[in-house]
Amino acid sequence: MSGAILEIDGVTVAHGARAVLQIDRLAVRRGEILAIIGPNGSGKSTLLRIMGLLQRPARGEVRLDGRPVDWGRGLLSSRRRFASVFQEPLLADTTVERNVTLGLSLRGVPAGEAHRRARHWIARFGIEPLTGRQARTLSGGEAQRTSLARAFAIEPDVLLLDEPFSALDPATREDLLRDLQRALRETTLTTVFVTHDRNEALRLGDRVGVMLDGRLVQLDQPEVVFGHPAGPDVARFVGVENLVPGRVASADGGLLTVDTGALRVLVPGELPVGRSVMLCLRPEDVVIRPASAGVTRDSALNHFHGEIAELISIGAQVRVLAECGQPLVALITRHSVVELALKVGSPVTLSFKASAVHVIDRGITG
């Protein structure tokens, strides 16, 4: 991976007086998979249209290979360096094979080479039996596989994916996500992948950017974004359910004691006493046991007694809300709920490691 193939500087898009996109700087590295996540209406799709040169920003600059994009005569040749796949497959009313060769024909690729490439990607995405089928007869998953085969066949410099799995059922989405993941790793194709699904971003992204209210508020390695969110809003979006405000009560050798008003939590850090902080703790990092089991000797420095207030099933897992002076959420398996005989009102002990807590410095000492 070397350098930036696509750069955005000072880009603004406005609808009337309201700015819907404000990107100070974003550079897409050659050969990387950049996942952009954010809630609906955060500006993700607008950003992708700017990147694909389908929309000109009100202000700012887009660069390809370090050169500003020519929005005049040179625009078509620049656009042909991109391939886009959208949430709703955009297929011509013809066969699967002709759809896959369509982009190649528009680019003047000789018929023999176009046929070879199309056949390769049709096979790669598992739609060989559908080659002669009319596009209008395809299921959602089959149509999206056709769209992906067409995009890969033109061998673009940059692939843009706009929530390509959001309309698919879970089983179809999982199969297609796995095949796309393999294809991307094999080709090292520079890709920008927009999604509101955190798990898709984690699986595919070499880097993850979080968009909120039209701004790119954090961009980093997936483990940093999900484990060390830049602020409370990012933390909430990436699944950090336990956001607890507090103040540093003491500091000793890189270990802070944070007073939340109800709990005293041990966390790693170097901050002055009295500093206002926000503690971020993912629910999967909270261990829950029946109070009758006593305090288990383990590496966790934080142990609190409480009572289960709520149990909510989420597929194979259960979201456990416990009240221990401060509400805390844990995520455990259904099997554990049965094995531990947990129910609403059960007295429990909650524990978590100091290193599991991400501390956001709120910058106020008092």
Buried (B, 14 or more C-beta within 10 A) or exposed (E): EEEBBBBBBEBBBBEEEEBBBBBEEBBBBBBBBBBBBBBEEBBBBBBBBBBBBEBBBEEBEBBBEEEEBEEEEEEEEBEBBBBBBBBBBEBEEEBBBBBBBBBBEEEEBEEEEBBEBBBBBBEBBBBEEBBEBBBEEBEBBBBBBBBBBBBBBBBBBBBBBBBBBBBBEEEBBEBBBEBBBEBBEEBEBBBBBBBBBBEBBBBBBBBBBBBBBBBBBBBBEBEBBBBBBBBBBBBBBBBBBBBBBBBBBEBEEEBBBBEBEBBBBBBBBEBEEEBBBBBBBBBBBBBBBBBEEEEEEEEBBBBBEBEBBEBEEEEEBBBBBBBBEBBBBBBBEBEBBEEBEBEEEBEBBBBBBBEBBBBBEBEEEE
